Amino acid sequence: MENMHRIDSFGFGEISINGRWYRRDLILFPDHIQSDWRRTDGHLLQLEDLETVLVRPVGKIIIGTGVYGRMKVAPRVIRRLQEDKLSFEILTTDRAIESYRKTDSPAGTVCALHLTC
């Protein structure tokens, strides 16, 4: 599919995308990968953590909350996504990757992935 990164494999703490390994959380944009994505509070996703996403024309955001779903999403984030009328999914990272692979609109989809717990 056009503008879609190929996720080759995923395991606890690492992911291979387009043949390259990453060992830190990241955000997949249609045109690039923001590697080494850090959050203000590691296991709580806040609005500030999505600054680079919310300033772009995005149709859908897929959030991977970790292998065990330990990263929580602040209610403020959910409210903002709803106010902006963005389609979004909050899933464990393996399920988020599955959803990303199946998306029918890769040019408008962003995928933010927490790779560990």
C-alpha positions in Angstrom: 0.0 0.0 0.0 1.1 3.5 -0.7 2.7 5.5 2.2 2.7 2.5 4.5 5.6 1.2 6.5 6.2 -2.5 6.4 6.3 -3.9 10.0 8.4 -7.0 9.6 8.4 -8.3 13.2 7.7 -7.2 16.8 8.9 -8.6 20.1 9.2 -7.1 23.6 11.3 -4.0 23.3 12.1 -4.2 19.6 10.4 -3.8 16.2 11.6 -4.2 12.7 10.2 -1.7 10.2 11.1 -1.6 6.5 14.1 -3.9 7.4 15.5 -1.7 10.1 15.4 -2.5 13.8 14.2 0.0 16.5 14.5 -0.6 20.2 12.7 2.5 21.5 9.1 3.6 21.3 8.2 5.3 18.0 5.5 7.0 15.9 4.9 5.9 12.3 3.8 8.8 10.1 2.9 8.2 6.5 6.1 9.9 5.3 8.6 9.2 8.1 9.2 7.4 11.5 9.7 9.4 14.6 12.1 7.1 16.5 13.0 7.4 20.2 9.5 8.8 21.1 9.5 9.7 24.7 6.5 10.7 26.9 6.4 13.1 29.8 5.4 10.3 32.0 6.6 7.0 30.5 3.4 5.0 31.2 0.8 7.8 30.8 0.1 9.2 27.3 -0.6 12.9 27.6 -1.5 15.6 25.0 2.0 17.0 25.0 3.3 13.6 23.9 1.2 13.8 20.7 2.2 17.3 19.7 3.9 16.1 16.5 0.8 14.2 15.6 -1.9 16.7 16.4 -0.4 19.5 14.2 -0.7 17.4 11.1 -3.7 16.4 9.0 -4.4 13.0 10.4 -7.5 10.9 9.8 -6.8 8.0 12.2 -4.5 7.4 15.2 -3.6 3.9 16.4 -2.1 3.8 19.8 -0.2 0.7 21.0 -0.1 0.6 24.8 2.6 -2.0 25.2 2.9 -5.8 25.2 0.8 -5.9 28.4 -1.1 -2.7 27.9 0.7 -0.9 30.8 0.7 2.6 29.1 -2.5 4.4 29.9 -4.1 7.2 27.9 -5.1 10.3 29.8 -8.8 11.2 29.6 -7.7 14.6 28.2 -6.1 12.9 25.2 -9.3 10.9 24.5 -11.4 14.1 24.8 -9.2 15.9 22.4 -9.2 13.1 19.8 -13.0 13.1 20.0 -13.3 16.9 19.8 -11.1 16.8 16.7 -13.3 14.1 15.3 -10.3 11.8 14.7 -10.8 8.1 14.4 -8.6 6.3 17.0 -7.9 3.0 18.5 -6.2 2.2 21.8 -4.9 -1.4 21.8 -2.0 -3.5 23.1 0.9 -3.0 20.7 0.6 -6.4 19.0 -3.1 -5.6 18.2 -2.2 -2.0 17.2 0.3 -3.4 14.7 -2.3 -5.8 13.4 -4.8 -2.9 12.9 -2.1 -0.8 11.2 -1.3 -3.5 8.8 -5.0 -3.8 7.8 -5.7 -0.1 7.5 -7.4 1.0 4.3 -6.1 4.6 4.5 -2.4 4.5 5.2 -1.8 8.1 3.9 -4.0 9.4 6.8 -3.0 7.0 9.5 -0.5 7.5 12.3 0.6 4.7 14.6 2.2 5.5 18.0 3.8 2.4 19.6 5.0 1.7 23.1 7.3 -1.3 22.7 7.8 -2.7 26.2 5.4 -3.3 29.0 
